[in-house]
Structure formats: C-alpha cells, structure tokens
Amino acid sequence: MEPQNPAAESRAAKMIREVFESGRPVSYVRTSEEQRVAAVLRAVRLDGDVLPVWTWSLTEGFASQDGVRESGTGDPRKALDFVVAAQGPAIFHLKDLHEPLRDHPEIRRRLRDVYDACRDRRKFAVITAPVRYLPEEIERSVAFLELRPPDAIELTDFVRRETGVPPEAADRAAVALQGLTIDESRYALRRALAVSPTLEPECLPALYQEKKLLIQRTGFIELIDDAGRLEDIGGLDILKKWLLERRKLFQLRETLAAEIVPKGLLMMGIPGCGKSACVKAIASCFGLPLYRIEMIEIFSGRHGKPEGAFVEACKMMEEMAPAVLWFDEIEMGINSTENAGEQGRMFAFFLTWMQEKTSGLFVAATANRIDLLPAEMIRKGRFDEVFFVDIPSQQEQIEIFKIHLNRRKVDSAGFDFQQLTTFTNGWTGAEIEQCVVSAITRARLADRPVLEHDLISIAAKQVPLSRTMKEQINHIREWAFERAIRASANQSGR
Ligand code: ATP
C-alpha cells in the first residue's frame, strides 16, 4: 500500500507532513474520507522516516498497522491513556473521538494531556471527523485541517494500486478522476474497468459519468459531453489560429512562466454565430473535459446566496483541473447595472480569481449583451484575448453550409453555393443550420434526395435575425469595434 513513487509527495501528504514538522502534536482533519487519511498517514515521511501508525475507533479500540489489536482500548479515555503512555515516535489516528470530545469534559482534559505528552517526542495524534467540533478549551492546541480532494499524485497512486495498469493508463485515468474523492473514484474505476480492463482511452466516458453525477448535485455546474470539433466550425479563422497556438502553450504550462500560460478568452457577439460551438470545440481541441457554470442558475436563489454559490463553483472547479471552464452568458452574473453591492463583490472576486486560479483551468466566457460588462472585465490581463464573433461573410457561409450538409450525409458536390448565398445575406450560422435541416425534412417527406432548390426556396422566404434586430446588431458591432478583435479575417460587410 506504499506509494508507487515515494519521491512524489501528494498535496495531502505534504500538508500533514508540514503540520508535523511544525511540531503541532494534535491535529483535527475534517473529512469523510477516513480510509484516505489512513493511507496518507502511512505515506508521510519525517526526515526520510515513515512512522508507525496506530488506528483507533470506538468499536475496535487501537490496532497497529499490522492489524494487531490492543485490548482494553475501546473506551476513549483508555485510548488517550494509551497515547500518553506510548514510547517512541508514532502517529495515532483517532477516528471517532469528536463525539466523546463533545460530551465528556474528562476527554477534553485528557486530550490536553496528550498534547503535552506528545510534544517534542515525535508522537502525533490525528483526529478525523466529518464535522468540525473543536471545544473552546482545546481549540488553540489543535491544528485544524480541511482535506481537499486528492490531487493527481494521490489519484495516480490509487489507480495503480487498485488496477496495476501501466503508468500511462494510470495517469490518464487520474486526470479524468480529478475532483472526486477516493471512494467516488473507486466507483468510477469499476465502471471504467468494465469497459476496458487496462483502462484504454475508450473507458474515459465511463469515468466522466461518475463525475457528472457529482457535478449535477450542485445544480449550477454541468459537465458537457457533446464536445464538437474545431474542423466543424466554419470561418472564424483568426480565432481558430489563436486557439491552436494557445493549445501548445497550455500543454506546456508546467514548464512555462505563469504570465505566458493561457488563462482564457472572452467571446462576445451576435447570437447564433458559433460562440457556444467554439467553446465545445476548444475542450476537444485541448483534450480536456468541459464544465459549464450557469450564471442564471447561480442567480436564481435556488442555491443560497449567489455570491456564495459563485465562489463555491469557482473553488470546486479548481479541484477539477485540468479542464476548460465555460461561463455562459457571463453578463447575467457580472455586470455593471443591478445589485451594485453583491455584483460588485462577485466581480472583484472574479477578477482576483482569474489572476490567481490554478494554471490547469482554461476559462472560456461568452456574452451576448457585451455592453453590460464592466470595462475592467474586458481590459487586457484578465482574459488573454477578447474576440468579437460577427455574422459570417459570404465565404464563411458557404463553409458553414457545406459542414452541415456533410455532417448529415447530403451530397452537395453539384450545388452552386455562390448563388445560394445571394439569398442568405446577413444570416447567422444557426440560421444556415436550420435551413439545412428544413431542406432535409422537405426532401425526406417527398422521398427524394436534397436538391439545391430546397435550400434556395427556404432561404428566399426566411427573414434573418440580423434584419429584425438591425439596430441591436449595429450597436453590438460599434461597441465591439474598439474593444475586441475580430474572430474572422473576412468582413461580412453584408
Ligand atoms: P447563443 O448566444 O444564442 O448561444 P452562439 O453564438 O453561442 O449563440 P451557437 O449556439 O454556437 O451560437 O450556434 C448555434 C448552432 O449554429 C451551433 O450549434 C452550430 O451548429 C451552428 N453554427 C453557428 N455558427 C457556426 C459556424 N461558424 N460553423 C458551423 N456551425 C455554426
């Protein structure tokens, strides 16, 4: 059960080692993962030594690492007497002590004796409990620790112990499990092993399934699994080139200076022109899972105070890294109009968080009502780049038509797209897709292949969004002109 690679120390082992090194003899770890703490305590090295670990519970009393029980130590008072009397360096893992601590002054007193008996003797008592209960009289003597979810080192070690798969497969699974507890990871692994006993890449969806369950419990974060491909997006060539360059830097993030590691991008623009499709494609292009934070849900009041829910969401995502994190309609949560107090605090938190967040999170924010966003949000430094996604040019429209026809297996080799696009002036990508779907429906009803004419006759009748919303669209364009770079080189000009 020792770590496969003792040189690599997990975040949890480091936290506990540092507390021990600082000389604190009694610690209280709030966690529901008792087994995990036990594994971490066995792995902790002090000056290169691994200390013997004794484990105590109300039902079993004390047992040594080899499972040998110490009779007569089931009573909490006796257990603490045992710690006081023990000779030589050791770690004492106390599992159920929080209840007796709350109910019995005598136990609180004896814990203070433990403190004195362990100090400077390389003896360490570690209480684990799922709740924080620290009586006032012992609070200052005890180091209180929160156990964060296991990091990549701990998870890789766990996967290798459980499955014996080669390092590459264990690393891959560990990345997918990031953010889960060890117990949750165990369920996820079982699902994955049923798909591939050697944890080949085809088992990843099974691992993500467990994660999805965990994430869904929050109600405001979603794990998106219908990732698209960059090749399935028409036009937006400047944005695509930028993303491919950033992918390279992001993959090298461990070796690069923090200021060069890509933090994320903000995409604003006309609805239906591919912002959401691009975010999905970023995740698959970077080879990372995609999580979406629903700003509207956060502000619904269904998850407590919006500020708290937002902070919780951001913190939780740090545990999920590496990942792409999508703030959809970010202007719904962070804007310069309503609820100045709360919005202001959330905005300040977001700006700091963007600067300090873990380098393994790439943030993709999308916005339609860009004029609502505070100026500091757009200013350089928060996001690496701010892109404006406009209505596609004629050339881009042709690309989008072809993509959607090909995707639906329509042979369009003989179609005159130049002529077709004379009817689609000002159309968005979403409208082009809808036109393709309507043409296919019409052809299927008539039991014949799709003809160019189907597309043209549908296009000729449709009034595009850009005509009905002309003023708003002009406003968005003017606003974006000075503040963002265009996502495509082709000006639509139409
Ligand atoms: P909204 O703000 O309304 O969500 P959006 O800009 O995010 O709009 P998408 O949701 O990405 O737009 O677009 C809707 C659909 O239109 C996409 O799923 C995609 O199929 C299609 N689409 C839009 N733009 C493009 C494009 N450039 N290339 C290919 N398909 C596109």
Boltz pocket constraint, residues with backbone or C-beta under 6 A from the ligand:
constraints:
  - pocket:
      binder: B
      contacts: [[A, 232], [A, 233], [A, 234], [A, 235], [A, 236], [A, 269], [A, 270], [A, 271], [A, 272], [A, 273], [A, 274], [A, 275], [A, 276], [A, 277], [A, 278], [A, 368], [A, 392], [A, 400], [A, 403], [A, 428], [A, 429], [A, 430], [A, 431], [A, 433]]
      max_distance: 6.0
